[in-house]
Amino acid sequence: MKTPKLLPWYARKAGVSIERAETLWRKAVREATAETGWVGNAEYWGAAMDHFVRLLEEERSTLCAPRVQSYVRTQNRMWRLPLIAMEDLFSAFHASWQRQHGADHRRAA
């Protein structure tokens, strides 16, 4: 049986290999056939896709792939923190300088 054209996309989204997704698709087709008793109609394909998406979700929840996105974001913020502090410091110096020179110019005038 042919697999859906979007199977690689579903596999990548779930973080599983294409071969594993093909295995899950075949299992979903068997479950849809047992559930509907028909092959090839709209109800059958809808049930097959529902089962396939459910199986992919179950497979994703069993994977031990670390979620590094939040860690990378935290590291990015930590790396930028000295730069942000330096920018704030220079802004404060600039404002102080402007206040000091503004007072000097007013006294001179």
C-alpha positions in Angstrom: 0.0 0.0 0.0 1.3 3.5 -0.8 2.1 5.9 1.9 0.8 9.4 2.1 2.9 12.0 0.2 3.2 14.0 3.4 4.5 11.1 5.4 8.1 12.5 5.5 6.7 15.8 6.8 4.7 14.0 9.5 7.8 11.9 10.5 10.1 15.0 10.7 7.5 16.8 12.8 7.2 13.9 15.2 10.9 13.4 15.3 10.8 9.8 14.0 12.6 8.2 11.1 10.7 7.8 7.8 11.0 4.0 8.1 9.4 4.1 11.5 6.7 6.4 10.2 6.0 3.9 7.3 5.7 1.1 9.9 3.2 3.2 11.9 1.3 4.0 8.7 0.9 0.3 7.9 -0.3 -0.2 11.5 -2.8 2.7 11.1 -4.1 1.2 7.9 -4.7 -2.2 9.6 -6.5 -0.5 12.5 -8.6 1.6 10.1 -9.5 -1.6 8.1 -10.6 -3.4 11.3 -12.5 -0.3 12.5 -14.4 0.6 9.4 -14.6 -2.8 7.6 -14.1 -1.0 4.3 -11.1 -0.1 2.2 -10.7 3.0 0.1 -13.7 5.1 1.0 -13.5 8.5 2.7 -14.3 7.1 6.1 -11.5 4.6 5.8 -8.9 7.2 4.9 -10.0 9.5 7.6 -9.8 6.7 10.2 -6.3 5.7 8.8 -5.0 9.3 9.2 -6.5 9.6 12.7 -4.8 6.4 13.7 -1.6 7.5 12.1 -1.5 10.8 13.8 -2.3 9.2 17.2 0.5 6.6 16.7 3.0 9.3 15.8 2.0 11.2 19.0 2.5 8.1 21.0 5.8 7.5 19.4 6.9 11.0 20.0 6.1 10.8 23.7 8.3 7.7 24.1 11.3 9.3 22.5 14.1 10.5 24.8 15.1 13.3 22.6 16.2 16.3 24.8 14.4 19.5 24.3 17.3 22.0 23.9 15.5 25.0 22.5 14.8 26.5 26.0 18.4 25.8 27.0 19.7 27.6 23.9 17.5 30.6 24.5 18.7 30.8 28.1 22.3 30.7 27.0 21.6 33.4 24.4 20.1 35.6 27.0 23.0 34.9 29.4 25.5 35.8 26.6 23.7 39.1 25.9 23.4 40.1 29.5 26.8 41.8 29.8 26.2 43.7 26.5 22.8 44.9 27.7 24.3 45.9 31.1 27.1 47.8 29.2 24.5 49.6 27.0 22.5 50.6 30.1 25.6 51.9 31.8 26.6 54.0 28.8 23.0 55.4 28.6 23.3 56.4 32.2 26.7 58.1 31.6 25.4 59.9 28.6 22.3 61.2 30.4 24.5 62.3 33.3 26.9 64.0 30.9 24.0 65.8 29.2 22.6 67.0 32.5 26.0 68.3 33.6 26.8 70.0 30.3 23.3 71.4 30.0 23.7 73.0 33.4 27.1 74.4 32.5 25.7 76.0 29.3 22.8 77.5 31.1 25.1 79.1 33.7 27.4 80.5 31.0 24.5 82.1 29.1 
